[in-house]
Amino acid sequence: MTSSNNKQLIIPGYHGIMDLDLTNIPEHFHKETIALHQKDIDQYIQEQNSRPEHLRYDYVMKRVNRMIDNHNKMTQKYHKK
C-alpha cells in the first residue's frame, strides 16, 4: 500500500446518515459505493419529506437540543445560588 492510499477519504453524510469512510475500501469500489451512499441519502430525504413535520429528524433534533439547552441553563442557574 502506498502512502497516497493511506490518506482518509470521507464522503459527508446527511443528518441521520453517517459519513462514508472510503479510506480502507479498494479504489475500484469507490464509484459504486459513493453512488449507493447518495442513493441512501436520496431515499432518506424522500422518506423524511413524507413524514408529518413533527416526526422529521430535523424537527425532533431541534426540539431535543432546545430541551438540553434549557436543562443546562437551569442547572447553571441552580448551581450559582
C-alpha positions in Angstrom: 0.0 0.0 0.0 1.4 3.4 -0.9 1.2 6.5 1.2 -1.3 8.0 -1.2 -3.6 5.2 -0.4 -3.3 5.9 3.3 -5.0 9.3 3.3 -8.5 9.5 4.5 -11.3 9.9 2.1 -14.6 10.8 3.8 -17.8 11.5 1.9 -20.2 13.6 4.1 -23.5 12.0 5.2 -26.7 13.8 5.7 -28.5 14.4 9.1 -29.5 10.8 10.1 -27.0 9.2 7.7 -23.4 8.9 8.8 -20.4 9.9 6.7 -19.0 7.3 4.3 -15.3 6.5 5.0 -13.6 5.1 1.9 -10.2 5.0 3.5 -9.9 1.2 3.6 -12.1 0.4 0.6 -10.3 -0.5 -2.6 -10.4 2.4 -5.1 -12.2 0.3 -7.8 -15.2 0.2 -5.5 -15.3 3.9 -4.7 -17.6 5.0 -7.6 -20.2 2.3 -6.8 -20.0 2.8 -3.1 -20.5 6.6 -3.4 -23.4 6.1 -5.7 -25.1 3.8 -3.1 -24.4 6.3 -0.4 -26.0 9.0 -2.5 -29.0 6.7 -3.2 -29.4 6.1 0.6 -29.3 9.9 1.2 -31.9 10.5 -1.6 -34.2 7.8 -0.1 -33.7 9.2 3.4 -34.7 12.7 2.2 -37.8 11.3 0.4 -38.8 9.3 3.4 -38.3 12.3 5.8 -40.4 14.5 3.4 -43.2 12.0 3.5 -43.5 12.3 7.4 -45.5 14.9 9.2 -43.2 17.8 10.2 -43.3 16.9 13.9 -41.9 13.4 13.2 -39.0 14.5 11.0 -35.4 14.2 12.1 -34.7 18.0 11.9 -37.7 18.9 14.0 -37.0 16.2 16.6 -33.3 17.1 16.9 -34.0 20.8 17.2 -36.5 20.0 19.9 -34.1 17.8 21.8 -31.3 20.3 21.5 -33.6 23.0 22.8 -34.5 20.8 25.8 -30.8 20.1 26.5 -30.0 23.9 26.3 -32.9 24.7 28.7 -31.8 22.0 31.1 -28.2 23.3 31.1 -29.3 26.8 31.7 -31.5 25.7 34.6 -28.6 23.6 36.0 -26.2 26.6 35.8 -28.8 28.9 37.4 -29.3 26.4 40.2 -25.6 26.0 41.0 -25.0 29.8 41.0 -27.2 30.2 44.1 
